[in-house]
Amino acid sequence: MGATQRTWDYVIIGAGAAGCVVASRLSADPAKRVLLLEAGKDYAPGSEPSEIMDIFAATAHSNPAFTWDGLSAAFGPTPSNAPDQRPRRRYTQGRVIGGSSSVNGMAANRGLPSDYDNWARLGAEGWDWESVLPFFRQLETDRDFDGPLHGKDGPIRLQRYPREVWPQFTKAVIEAIEDEGWSNIEDQNGVFKDGYFPVAYNHTNERRVGAAWAYLTTEVRQRKNLTIVGECRVLKLLFDETKCGGVLAQREGVEVEFRAREVIVSCGALHTPALLMRSGVGPRDELEALGIEPVIDSPGVGKNLTEHPGVNFGCFMKCPARLPPELRRQMFAGLRWSSGMEGCPSGDMYVIPANKAQWHEIGGRIGLIMMWANRSFSSGQVRLKSADPRSPLDIDFNMLSDERDIARLVQGVRLMVKLQAHPAVQACVEDVFPISYSDRARKLALYSRWNKLQTDVGAALMDASSIIRKLVTKILIADAPSLKDLAENESICREWLKTAVHGHWHASGTCRMGRPGDKAAVTDSHGLVYGVSGLRIADASLMPSVPCANTHIPTLMIGEKIASSILSKYATNTAVA
């Protein structure tokens, strides 16, 4: 393998959203030799599988060929009585060039200025709104809005769908939202008050614009100082005392070392802390219990795991309300609103209708009203079960453990009950039901020919008979309380929330930035890991708190800002020999 022939200036672990950005920006300096390692397959521009480029994300998101196998997590709050008997449910992260940006929903949401001002208050100096805005502008080309808040020549193309193309179910939910008193703010990334809006997406009408194809273009890949190696799993970081000097990786069954002046970990909020801990950077007591010799005691590694907790209502749509065949995108407009709860920022809640629930035919008949807390105060952790890199991770989101989170979801459920009862929504649906996905439903969500056959038959039967429809619905969503009970009985609602709550693939915060001396902080404001040298992090694990946004665009911004920080320190005009 040619990548073994020399020492690198930078070895970047993980070609996800931030990793692609960092590799592209650093390799623009021809004097810097950059190696980008990706555990999944690398697809050069023009060779991408159709499932990845499809703008209906569930096609790739549900496909084991492009995601990490064996990831599961506990979602609800940790019970007071031990042992923990909570069920573990599949959690999806991209394992392919582009990482989760190659399988996600492509929602291009920055969040709110208060998110980043809060980061600065928590110790991430230089990450306030005014400081991060230039990097948001740098990464985007917004087709719909101009002005000082928007970019016009960045690699990520943003677009929105006008109201006239929204399907009937989406229009009905938005009509219900309007009748509750909210108006159209048009630009979710530039107008920061409550209201609904057409959602911005990073795709064209035909194909995804993920980090791999936006930043690792054919032109970038032709740089002689950039090497990209796919299907290469990093097993551990290599230390000489507290100096990180490279990585030990495995490719095609062979272990190989890559040496570097600096190692940059961009494996995401789940795998970045796991790699650090397996390499001896983490909570000393946890490492020693697994027989891992600590390089440095870093108590914050793996802690502060945050996500957006939420629940869904399913709506069996009448035929005219379903997603028409000419549209692949299933979500078109969302609502950002404020709970008004003490201690919670404005814009802390989110509702969005989806005109399709899954890739299969049953999912095509079910619309969703999705609701989540945009800012979570509950946090969990990522822990190792073993020092073996092949061992599954212990992922515990511990959602709704903070009273503010569960109280706001109760408020959100009541809003969803109101929205579904609106005449416009009732006119385009047959049934509405709270979703508590069964194991059977989760297995059917995996992309396969057998699941397609089963769901094709099931969907036809559901259309043919209301009795069969109700039976299939009951089997797939498991038993759940009635909408009336959820709206009127807070105790019932709280218990249902604890079992039905789930995340939105927005894991963050497990190696957070913070001030020197803050024992919970893992890195400084440049992503440099405290207590060691030659090691930096650039991904969503750096976030001090989860922003009021889908985390894809904020993660790209992190990649841009960390790369800028590196280049400002090591800029040179010397050419590669």
Protein Blocks (a to p, Z undefined) as FASTA:
>chain_A
ZZlmpccfbdcehjafklmmmmmmmmmpmkbccddddfbdcddehiacfklmpmblklmm
mmmklccehiacdfbdcdfbdcdfbdcddddddddehijmlmmnoiacebjfklmmmmmm
nopghiafklmmmmmmmmpccfkbgcjkbcfkbfbdcddddfklpcfklmmmmmmmmmno
pacehiamlpccecdddddddddfkbccdfklmmmgfklmmpmkbccdehiacfbdcdeh
jacfbdcddeehiacddddfbdcddebjklmmmmmmmnopacfklmmmnopacfbdcfkg
opaiacdddddddddddfklpccfkbmbfbfbdcdddehighiaehiaccdddfbfbfbl
mlmmpccdddddfbacbdcddddfbfblkbccdddekgokamklmmmmmmmmmmmmmmmm
pmklmmmcfbdcdddddfklmmmmpgcfklmmmmmmmmmmmmmpmklmmmmmmmmnopad
dfklmmmmmklmmmmmmmmgccehiaghjlccddehiakbmbdfkopaghiahiacddfk
lpmbacdbdfklmmmmmmmmmmmmmmmmmgcfbdcZZ
